[in-house]
């Protein structure tokens, strides 16, 4: 399932290579690790792990090398408030459990499709109440639902669901 999210992200982040960030946290890969297990154990969303290490981690996350170091998140874009998707979860359920608005959930997890039908068990989502992860680059094929409302972005920290 990780491959679906990463394949979509590969297209979205080609423009980000030139704008490399500084890694805020790193992790040494252990034998048997998967991208989802690393994300869950370290409170790093699947999305940010893929973005922070793109293109060195391949689309299906099968090229992790034990003892190699990967980035868990970039400075200023390192969401450490996460939720691991369980069987039957919906975006409404996750947003309610995290006490955040669904718009913030989608902004922090742009791999989520418009109908929230592509969640998978074990996926790690950022559930911070502010936008903490890298945005999708302009001119990409990002679904329309990941764009913030024009008047909401400047005051997003003041919204009632952010405490």
N, CA and C atoms as an extended XYZ file, in Angstrom:
489
Properties=species:S:1:pos:R:3:atomname:S:1:resname:S:1:resid:I:1 pbc="F F F"
N         0.800       -1.197        0.000 N   UNK     1
C         0.000        0.000        0.000 CA  UNK     1
C         0.845        1.264        0.000 C   UNK     1
N         2.006        1.189        0.644 N   UNK     2
C         2.895        2.346        0.664 CA  UNK     2
C         3.192        2.797       -0.756 C   UNK     2
N         3.260        1.833       -1.701 N   UNK     3
C         3.621        2.167       -3.076 CA  UNK     3
C         2.609        3.091       -3.729 C   UNK     3
N         1.312        2.952       -3.408 N   UNK     4
C         0.310        3.850       -3.978 CA  UNK     4
C         0.588        5.285       -3.576 C   UNK     4
N         0.828        5.488       -2.287 N   UNK     5
C         1.077        6.840       -1.797 CA  UNK     5
C         2.361        7.402       -2.372 C   UNK     5
N         3.406        6.599       -2.408 N   UNK     6
C         4.696        7.089       -2.885 CA  UNK     6
C         4.674        7.314       -4.390 C   UNK     6
N         3.992        6.467       -5.139 N   UNK     7
C         3.914        6.662       -6.589 CA  UNK     7
C         3.262        8.001       -6.902 C   UNK     7
N         2.213        8.318       -6.170 N   UNK     8
C         1.557        9.612       -6.359 CA  UNK     8
C         2.495       10.739       -5.964 C   UNK     8
N         3.203       10.547       -4.873 N   UNK     9
C         4.113       11.581       -4.387 CA  UNK     9
C         5.287       11.819       -5.319 C   UNK     9
N         5.747       10.774       -5.993 N   UNK    10
C         6.883       10.921       -6.905 CA  UNK    10
C         6.584       11.954       -7.967 C   UNK    10
N         5.380       11.936       -8.474 N   UNK    11
C         4.972       12.918       -9.480 CA  UNK    11
C         4.883       14.294       -8.850 C   UNK    11
N         4.343       14.354       -7.633 N   UNK    12
C         4.114       15.640       -6.985 CA  UNK    12
C         5.386       16.379       -6.600 C   UNK    12
N         6.465       15.657       -6.358 N   UNK    13
C         7.617       16.300       -5.769 CA  UNK    13
C         8.843       16.427       -6.647 C   UNK    13
N         8.704       16.233       -7.920 N   UNK    14
C         9.832       16.416       -8.821 CA  UNK    14
C        10.386       17.839       -8.703 C   UNK    14
N         9.518       18.796       -8.498 N   UNK    15
C         9.952       20.188       -8.386 CA  UNK    15
C        10.650       20.494       -7.070 C   UNK    15
N        10.518       19.634       -6.076 N   UNK    16
C        11.106       19.906       -4.769 CA  UNK    16
C        12.588       19.567       -4.670 C   UNK    16
N        13.145       18.846       -5.632 N   UNK    17
C        14.551       18.460       -5.553 CA  UNK    17
C        15.445       19.686       -5.439 C   UNK    17
N        15.159       20.696       -6.231 N   UNK    18
C        15.995       21.891       -6.224 CA  UNK    18
C        15.895       22.662       -4.911 C   UNK    18
N        14.798       22.486       -4.198 N   UNK    19
C        14.586       23.222       -2.962 CA  UNK    19
C        14.767       22.301       -1.761 C   UNK    19
N        15.911       21.679       -1.643 N   UNK    20
C        16.169       20.724       -0.564 CA  UNK    20
C        16.092       21.420        0.792 C   UNK    20
N        15.557       20.704        1.768 N   UNK    21
C        15.413       21.207        3.125 CA  UNK    21
C        16.500       20.591        4.001 C   UNK    21
N        16.599       21.089        5.205 N   UNK    22
C        17.515       20.537        6.184 CA  UNK    22
C        16.757       19.533        7.040 C   UNK    22
N        17.312       18.358        7.195 N   UNK    23
C        16.665       17.294        7.958 CA  UNK    23
C        16.655       17.657        9.443 C   UNK    23
N        15.492       17.528       10.079 N   UNK    24
C        15.391       17.837       11.509 CA  UNK    24
C        15.583       16.603       12.380 C   UNK    24
N        15.244       15.429       11.864 N   UNK    25
C        15.416       14.173       12.603 CA  UNK    25
C        15.830       13.102       11.612 C   UNK    25
N        16.647       12.188       12.074 N   UNK    26
C        17.051       11.096       11.189 CA  UNK    26
C        16.854        9.764       11.897 C   UNK    26
N        16.955        8.701       11.122 N   UNK    27
C        16.732        7.350       11.637 CA  UNK    27
C        17.682        6.407       10.907 C   UNK    27
N        18.247        5.462       11.633 N   UNK    28
C        19.097        4.434       11.039 CA  UNK    28
C        18.247        3.201       10.781 C   UNK    28
N        18.149        2.812        9.530 N   UNK    29
C        17.318        1.681        9.114 CA  UNK    29
C        17.839        0.385        9.737 C   UNK    29
N        16.898       -0.395       10.275 N   UNK    30
C        17.196       -1.687       10.883 CA  UNK    30
C        16.696       -2.807        9.969 C   UNK    30
N        17.277       -3.991       10.051 N   UNK    31
C        16.775       -5.118        9.250 CA  UNK    31
C        15.283       -5.346        9.529 C   UNK    31
N        14.513       -5.550        8.482 N   UNK    32
C        13.079       -5.795        8.618 CA  UNK    32
C        12.216       -4.553        8.640 C   UNK    32
N        12.822       -3.362        8.679 N   UNK    33
C        12.042       -2.129        8.677 CA  UNK    33
C        11.269       -1.964        7.374 C   UNK    33
N        10.104       -1.343        7.484 N   UNK    34
C         9.342       -0.888        6.322 CA  UNK    34
C         9.112        0.608        6.511 C   UNK    34
N         8.728        1.278        5.469 N   UNK    35
C         8.484        2.718        5.604 CA  UNK    35
C         7.363        2.987        6.602 C   UNK    35
N         6.293        2.183        6.548 N   UNK    36
C         5.190        2.388        7.483 CA  UNK    36
C         5.610        2.083        8.916 C   UNK    36
N         6.414        1.045        9.141 N   UNK    37
C         6.824        0.736       10.513 CA  UNK    37
C         7.752        1.823       11.058 C   UNK    37
N         8.611        2.350       10.220 N   UNK    38
C         9.493        3.451       10.634 CA  UNK    38
C         8.649        4.675       10.965 C   UNK    38
N         7.694        4.998       10.091 N   UNK    39
C         6.818        6.154       10.314 CA  UNK    39
C         6.070        6.019       11.630 C   UNK    39
N         5.456        4.858       11.863 N   UNK    40
C         4.654        4.655       13.073 CA  UNK    40
C         5.507        4.724       14.330 C   UNK    40
N         6.677        4.123       14.307 N   UNK    41
C         7.531        4.076       15.495 CA  UNK    41
C         8.157        5.427       15.830 C   UNK    41
N         8.212        6.323       14.851 N   UNK    42
C         8.906        7.597       15.047 CA  UNK    42
C         8.021        8.825       14.904 C   UNK    42
N         6.692        8.625       14.901 N   UNK    43
C         5.762        9.753       14.756 CA  UNK    43
C         6.137       10.647       13.585 C   UNK    43
N         6.268       10.026       12.428 N   UNK    44
C         6.540       10.746       11.179 CA  UNK    44
C         5.529       10.239       10.161 C   UNK    44
N         4.788       11.114        9.547 N   UNK    45
C         3.758       10.642        8.620 CA  UNK    45
C         4.378        9.945        7.416 C   UNK    45
N         3.605        9.042        6.842 N   UNK    46
C         4.031        8.344        5.633 CA  UNK    46
C         4.387        9.357        4.547 C   UNK    46
N         3.566       10.372        4.427 N   UNK    47
C         3.771       11.419        3.428 CA  UNK    47
C         5.112       12.126        3.645 C   UNK    47
N         5.374       12.604        4.859 N   UNK    48
C         6.611       13.363        5.068 CA  UNK    48
C         7.841       12.479        4.946 C   UNK    48
N         7.751       11.205        5.334 N   UNK    49
C         8.885       10.295        5.162 CA  UNK    49
C         9.199       10.143        3.678 C   UNK    49
N         8.153        9.985        2.870 N   UNK    50
C         8.352        9.843        1.425 CA  UNK    50
C         8.955       11.118        0.820 C   UNK    50
N         8.431       12.271        1.219 N   UNK    51
C         8.904       13.540        0.663 CA  UNK    51
C        10.337       13.832        1.099 C   UNK    51
N        10.624       13.624        2.367 N   UNK    52
C        11.955       13.940        2.885 CA  UNK    52
C        13.044       13.058        2.286 C   UNK    52
N        12.663       11.913        1.754 N   UNK    53
C        13.652       10.971        1.219 CA  UNK    53
C        13.491       10.705       -0.269 C   UNK    53
N        12.651       11.464       -0.919 N   UNK    54
C        12.439       11.284       -2.352 CA  UNK    54
C        13.605       11.891       -3.113 C   UNK    54
N        14.178       11.267       -4.091 N   UNK    55
C        13.829        9.988       -4.710 CA  UNK    55
C        14.668        8.807       -4.211 C   UNK    55
N        15.395        8.951       -3.113 N   UNK    56
C        16.271        7.855       -2.683 CA  UNK    56
C        15.507        6.620       -2.213 C   UNK    56
N        14.291        6.797       -1.686 N   UNK    57
C        13.447        5.647       -1.382 CA  UNK    57
C        12.520        5.446       -2.574 C   UNK    57
N        12.496        4.212       -3.108 N   UNK    58
C        11.697        3.975       -4.313 CA  UNK    58
C        10.200        3.932       -4.012 C   UNK    58
N         9.393        3.871       -5.077 N   UNK    59
C         7.942        3.973       -4.969 CA  UNK    59
C         7.304        2.932       -4.065 C   UNK    59
N         7.836        1.730       -4.014 N   UNK    60
C         7.229        0.709       -3.163 CA  UNK    60
C         8.023        0.469       -1.880 C   UNK    60
N         8.993        1.311       -1.612 N   UNK    61
C         9.774        1.278       -0.383 CA  UNK    61
C        10.461       -0.069       -0.171 C   UNK    61
N        10.964       -0.633       -1.238 N   UNK    62
C        11.646       -1.924       -1.139 CA  UNK    62
C        13.159       -1.795       -1.141 C   UNK    62
N        13.662       -0.566       -1.213 N   UNK    63
C        15.112       -0.405       -1.286 CA  UNK    63
C        15.735        0.156       -0.010 C   UNK    63
N        15.060       -0.001        1.123 N   UNK    64
C        15.663        0.405        2.395 CA  UNK    64
C        16.866       -0.481        2.679 C   UNK    64
N        17.969        0.119        3.044 N   UNK    65
C        19.199       -0.612        3.333 CA  UNK    65
C        19.517       -0.529        4.823 C   UNK    65
N        19.608       -1.689        5.502 N   UNK    66
C        19.971       -1.655        6.912 CA  UNK    66
C        21.258       -0.850        7.123 C   UNK    66
N        21.271       -0.105        8.209 N   UNK    67
C        22.373        0.769        8.613 CA  UNK    67
C        22.477        2.063        7.815 C   UNK    67
N        21.580        2.277        6.842 N   UNK    68
C        21.568        3.563        6.142 CA  UNK    68
C        20.754        4.559        6.965 C   UNK    68
N        21.026        5.823        6.762 N   UNK    69
C        20.329        6.867        7.502 CA  UNK    69
C        19.326        7.540        6.587 C   UNK    69
N        18.092        7.675        7.084 N   UNK    70
C        17.058        8.381        6.334 CA  UNK    70
C        16.556        9.549        7.169 C   UNK    70
N        15.922       10.494        6.509 N   UNK    71
C        15.378       11.675        7.163 CA  UNK    71
C        13.923       11.395        7.552 C   UNK    71
N        13.541       11.761        8.771 N   UNK    72
C        12.166       11.582        9.232 CA  UNK    72
C        11.316       12.815        8.971 C   UNK    72
N        11.934       13.975        8.830 N   UNK    73
C        11.199       15.203        8.576 CA  UNK    73
C        12.158       16.363        8.422 C   UNK    73
N        11.724       17.358        7.676 N   UNK    74
C        12.553       18.529        7.428 CA  UNK    74
C        12.230       19.648        8.416 C   UNK    74
N        13.207       20.477        8.712 N   UNK    75
C        13.028       21.606        9.616 CA  UNK    75
C        11.835       22.443        9.155 C   UNK    75
N        10.942       22.731       10.076 N   UNK    76
C         9.758       23.535        9.780 CA  UNK    76
C         8.621       22.758        9.136 C   UNK    76
N         8.887       21.513        8.765 N   UNK    77
C         7.876       20.685        8.098 CA  UNK    77
C         7.924       19.272        8.678 C   UNK    77
N         8.060       19.186        9.989 N   UNK    78
C         8.239       17.893       10.657 CA  UNK    78
C         7.077       17.636       11.607 C   UNK    78
N         6.023       17.074       11.088 N   UNK    79
C         4.851       16.744       11.898 CA  UNK    79
C         5.186       15.542       12.771 C   UNK    79
N         5.033       15.709       14.070 N   UNK    80
C         5.272       14.610       14.999 CA  UNK    80
C         3.993       14.219       15.747 C   UNK    80
N         2.867       14.769       15.319 N   UNK    81
C         1.569       14.402       15.859 CA  UNK    81
C         0.907       13.530       14.807 C   UNK    81
N         0.875       12.232       15.042 N   UNK    82
C         0.465       11.299       13.998 CA  UNK    82
C        -0.638       10.351       14.458 C   UNK    82
N        -1.234        9.705       13.484 N   UNK    83
C        -2.287        8.720       13.711 CA  UNK    83
C        -2.058        7.572       12.730 C   UNK    83
N        -2.082        6.343       13.229 N   UNK    84
C        -1.921        5.170       12.376 CA  UNK    84
C        -3.316        4.670       11.989 C   UNK    84
N        -3.581        4.621       10.692 N   UNK    85
C        -4.891        4.225       10.180 CA  UNK    85
C        -5.200        2.775       10.558 C   UNK    85
N        -6.429        2.578       11.044 N   UNK    86
C        -6.920        1.259       11.425 CA  UNK    86
C        -8.044        0.836       10.472 C   UNK    86
N        -8.363       -0.440       10.462 N   UNK    87
C        -9.437       -0.959        9.616 CA  UNK    87
C       -10.727       -0.186        9.874 C   UNK    87
N       -11.369        0.264        8.812 N   UNK    88
C       -12.649        0.959        8.916 CA  UNK    88
C       -12.553        2.447        9.151 C   UNK    88
N       -11.374        2.996        9.369 N   UNK    89
C       -11.230        4.435        9.600 CA  UNK    89
C       -11.666        5.233        8.383 C   UNK    89
N       -12.263        6.378        8.638 N   UNK    90
C       -12.595        7.341        7.591 CA  UNK    90
C       -11.928        8.664        7.948 C   UNK    90
N       -11.880        9.568        7.009 N   UNK    91
C       -11.308       10.884        7.306 CA  UNK    91
C       -12.119       11.590        8.393 C   UNK    91
N       -13.448       11.418        8.364 N   UNK    92
C       -14.283       12.011        9.415 CA  UNK    92
C       -13.905       11.457       10.782 C   UNK    92
N       -13.738       10.138       10.878 N   UNK    93
C       -13.370        9.508       12.151 CA  UNK    93
C       -12.030       10.027       12.656 C   UNK    93
N       -11.060       10.076       11.757 N   UNK    94
C        -9.703       10.488       12.135 CA  UNK    94
C        -9.693       11.951       12.548 C   UNK    94
N       -10.370       12.793       11.787 N   UNK    95
C       -10.443       14.217       12.129 CA  UNK    95
C       -11.097       14.420       13.487 C   UNK    95
N       -12.187       13.706       13.741 N   UNK    96
C       -12.882       13.830       15.026 CA  UNK    96
C       -11.993       13.344       16.171 C   UNK    96
N       -11.331       12.206       15.991 N   UNK    97
C       -10.471       11.660       17.047 CA  UNK    97
C        -9.314       12.597       17.369 C   UNK    97
N        -8.806       13.278       16.353 N   UNK    98
C        -7.678       14.188       16.546 CA  UNK    98
C        -8.121       15.603       16.892 C   UNK    98
N        -9.436       15.846       16.881 N   UNK    99
C        -9.990       17.173       17.157 CA  UNK    99
C        -9.448       18.218       16.187 C   UNK    99
N        -9.395       17.839       14.904 N   UNK   100
C        -8.975       18.778       13.857 CA  UNK   100
C       -10.030       18.816       12.763 C   UNK   100
N        -9.987       19.845       11.974 N   UNK   101
C       -10.861       19.991       10.832 CA  UNK   101
C       -10.346       19.111        9.699 C   UNK   101
N       -11.238       18.548        8.901 N   UNK   102
C       -10.823       17.671        7.810 CA  UNK   102
C        -9.957       18.399        6.779 C   UNK   102
N       -10.146       19.701        6.623 N   UNK   103
C        -9.301       20.475        5.710 CA  UNK   103
C        -7.842       20.410        6.151 C   UNK   103
N        -7.594       20.555        7.443 N   UNK   104
C        -6.228       20.474        7.966 CA  UNK   104
C        -5.673       19.066        7.768 C   UNK   104
N        -6.514       18.047        7.998 N   UNK   105
C        -6.076       16.662        7.789 CA  UNK   105
C        -5.582       16.470        6.358 C   UNK   105
N        -6.338       16.962        5.403 N   UNK   106
C        -5.979       16.794        3.990 CA  UNK   106
C        -4.774       17.655        3.613 C   UNK   106
N        -4.676       18.852        4.166 N   UNK   107
C        -3.512       19.693        3.873 CA  UNK   107
C        -2.228       19.047        4.382 C   UNK   107
N        -2.297       18.367        5.503 N   UNK   108
C        -1.125       17.698        6.054 CA  UNK   108
C        -0.852       16.344        5.409 C   UNK   108
N        -1.801       15.851        4.640 N   UNK   109
C        -1.682       14.529        4.012 CA  UNK   109
C        -2.209       14.606        2.589 C   UNK   109
N        -1.524       15.329        1.691 N   UNK   110
C        -2.035       15.552        0.343 CA  UNK   110
C        -2.191       14.300       -0.507 C   UNK   110
N        -1.695       13.162       -0.029 N   UNK   111
C        -1.886       11.926       -0.770 CA  UNK   111
C        -3.317       11.405       -0.640 C   UNK   111
N        -4.081       11.934        0.324 N   UNK   112
C        -5.477       11.520        0.488 CA  UNK   112
C        -6.273       12.040       -0.697 C   UNK   112
N        -7.035       11.149       -1.347 N   UNK   113
C        -7.809       11.567       -2.521 CA  UNK   113
C        -9.083       12.303       -2.106 C   UNK   113
N        -9.768       12.869       -3.090 N   UNK   114
C       -10.931       13.716       -2.849 CA  UNK   114
C       -12.034       13.012       -2.060 C   UNK   114
N       -12.203       11.723       -2.230 N   UNK   115
C       -13.239       10.996       -1.520 CA  UNK   115
C       -12.750       10.304       -0.262 C   UNK   115
N       -11.491       10.510        0.078 N   UNK   116
C       -10.866        9.855        1.231 CA  UNK   116
C       -11.017        8.336        1.127 C   UNK   116
N       -10.903        7.827       -0.090 N   UNK   117
C       -11.104        6.393       -0.310 CA  UNK   117
C        -9.797        5.623       -0.444 C   UNK   117
N        -8.666        6.309       -0.330 N   UNK   118
C        -7.395        5.618       -0.521 CA  UNK   118
C        -6.581        5.449        0.761 C   UNK   118
N        -7.225        5.592        1.911 N   UNK   119
C        -6.532        5.300        3.165 CA  UNK   119
C        -6.256        3.805        3.220 C   UNK   119
N        -5.155        3.404        3.852 N   UNK   120
C        -4.886        1.977        4.032 CA  UNK   120
C        -4.419        1.711        5.455 C   UNK   120
N        -4.726        0.546        5.952 N   UNK   121
C        -4.355        0.153        7.308 CA  UNK   121
C        -2.835        0.217        7.446 C   UNK   121
N        -2.380        0.897        8.483 N   UNK   122
C        -0.953        1.046        8.734 CA  UNK   122
C        -0.376        2.351        8.219 C   UNK   122
N        -1.111        3.065        7.376 N   UNK   123
C        -0.641        4.365        6.896 CA  UNK   123
C        -0.572        5.315        8.089 C   UNK   123
N         0.461        6.144        8.130 N   UNK   124
C         0.643        7.075        9.237 CA  UNK   124
C         0.324        8.486        8.724 C   UNK   124
N        -0.668        9.105        9.351 N   UNK   125
C        -1.119       10.430        8.935 CA  UNK   125
C        -0.685       11.493        9.933 C   UNK   125
N        -0.403       12.676        9.428 N   UNK   126
C        -0.136       13.833       10.277 CA  UNK   126
C        -1.490       14.376       10.731 C   UNK   126
N        -1.664       14.513       12.052 N   UNK   127
C        -2.915       15.044       12.588 CA  UNK   127
C        -2.673       16.302       13.435 C   UNK   127
N        -1.630       17.040       13.091 N   UNK   128
C        -1.365       18.314       13.768 CA  UNK   128
C        -2.472       19.296       13.418 C   UNK   128
N        -2.689       20.272       14.280 N   UNK   129
C        -3.765       21.234       14.014 CA  UNK   129
C        -3.302       22.410       13.157 C   UNK   129
N        -2.037       22.408       12.767 N   UNK   130
C        -1.533       23.396       11.807 CA  UNK   130
C        -0.842       22.628       10.681 C   UNK   130
N        -0.651       23.271        9.570 N   UNK   131
C        -0.003       22.613        8.440 CA  UNK   131
C         1.474       22.469        8.775 C   UNK   131
N         1.928       21.211        8.850 N   UNK   132
C         3.280       20.907        9.299 CA  UNK   132
C         4.143       20.229        8.239 C   UNK   132
N         3.574       19.801        7.142 N   UNK   133
C         4.323       19.027        6.159 CA  UNK   133
C         4.536       19.841        4.890 C   UNK   133
N         5.460       19.417        4.043 N   UNK   134
C         5.723       20.159        2.814 CA  UNK   134
C         4.483       20.233        1.932 C   UNK   134
N         4.222       21.377        1.352 N   UNK   135
C         3.095       21.481        0.434 CA  UNK   135
C         3.426       20.820       -0.895 C   UNK   135
N         2.397       20.419       -1.608 N   UNK   136
C         2.602       19.927       -2.966 CA  UNK   136
C         3.046       21.104       -3.819 C   UNK   136
N         3.994       20.893       -4.717 N   UNK   137
C         4.484       21.999       -5.543 CA  UNK   137
C         3.425       22.492       -6.512 C   UNK   137
N         3.496       23.755       -6.885 N   UNK   138
C         2.568       24.317       -7.858 CA  UNK   138
C         2.727       23.651       -9.209 C   UNK   138
N         1.632       23.567       -9.952 N   UNK   139
C         1.678       22.987      -11.286 CA  UNK   139
C         1.666       21.477      -11.290 C   UNK   139
N         1.425       20.852      -10.142 N   UNK   140
C         1.389       19.391      -10.096 CA  UNK   140
C        -0.023       18.899      -10.328 C   UNK   140
N        -0.173       17.600      -10.298 N   UNK   141
C        -1.490       17.014      -10.496 CA  UNK   141
C        -2.179       16.763       -9.162 C   UNK   141
N        -1.929       17.630       -8.193 N   UNK   142
C        -2.514       17.486       -6.873 CA  UNK   142
C        -4.025       17.597       -6.955 C   UNK   142
N        -4.767       16.707       -6.278 N   UNK   143
C        -6.217       16.815       -6.272 CA  UNK   143
C        -6.663       18.164       -5.735 C   UNK   143
N        -7.773       18.648       -6.238 N   UNK   144
C        -8.268       19.968       -5.858 CA  UNK   144
C        -8.527       20.080       -4.363 C   UNK   144
N        -8.847       18.975       -3.697 N   UNK   145
C        -9.217       19.060       -2.287 CA  UNK   145
C        -8.040       19.328       -1.360 C   UNK   145
N        -6.823       19.390       -1.841 N   UNK   146
C        -5.700       19.679       -0.952 CA  UNK   146
C        -5.322       21.147       -0.952 C   UNK   146
N        -6.036       21.945       -1.673 N   UNK   147
C        -5.752       23.372       -1.698 CA  UNK   147
C        -6.528       24.062       -0.586 C   UNK   147
N        -5.874       24.912        0.219 N   UNK   148
C        -6.599       25.581        1.298 CA  UNK   148
C        -7.553       26.624        0.743 C   UNK   148
N        -8.653       26.862        1.445 N   UNK   149
C        -9.519       27.961        1.034 CA  UNK   149
C        -8.718       29.253        1.092 C   UNK   149
N        -8.896       30.153        0.106 N   UNK   150
C        -8.067       31.360        0.035 CA  UNK   150
C        -8.057       32.191        1.309 C   UNK   150
N        -9.165       32.257        2.026 N   UNK   151
C        -9.206       33.087        3.216 CA  UNK   151
C        -8.856       32.342        4.502 C   UNK   151
N        -8.660       31.027        4.445 N   UNK   152
C        -8.405       30.257        5.665 CA  UNK   152
C        -6.925       30.180        6.021 C   UNK   152
N        -6.052       30.144        5.039 N   UNK   153
C        -4.643       29.902        5.304 CA  UNK   153
C        -4.000       30.915        6.243 C   UNK   153
N        -4.194       32.224        6.068 N   UNK   154
C        -3.492       33.156        6.945 CA  UNK   154
C        -3.848       33.006        8.423 C   UNK   154
N        -5.071       32.591        8.737 N   UNK   155
C        -5.500       32.542       10.131 CA  UNK   155
C        -5.658       31.116       10.638 C   UNK   155
N        -5.015       30.159        9.992 N   UNK   156
C        -5.244       28.757       10.330 CA  UNK   156
C        -4.895       28.427       11.774 C   UNK   156
N        -3.914       29.096       12.375 N   UNK   157
C        -3.548       28.836       13.766 CA  UNK   157
C        -4.627       29.314       14.739 C   UNK   157
N        -5.503       30.190       14.292 N   UNK   158
C        -6.533       30.743       15.164 CA  UNK   158
C        -7.851       29.985       15.097 C   UNK   158
N        -7.916       28.934       14.300 N   UNK   159
C        -9.151       28.201       14.156 CA  UNK   159
C        -9.489       27.461       15.441 C   UNK   159
N       -10.781       27.260       15.732 N   UNK   160
C       -11.188       26.704       17.021 CA  UNK   160
C       -10.696       25.295       17.284 C   UNK   160
N       -10.398       24.496       16.264 N   UNK   161
C        -9.958       23.122       16.505 CA  UNK   161
C        -8.476       23.028       16.820 C   UNK   161
N        -7.767       24.134       16.736 N   UNK   162
C        -6.352       24.141       17.080 CA  UNK   162
C        -6.182       24.638       18.504 C   UNK   162
N        -5.623       23.789       19.340 N   UNK   163
C        -5.435       24.205       20.740 CA  UNK   163
C        -3.960       24.227       21.068 C   UNK   163
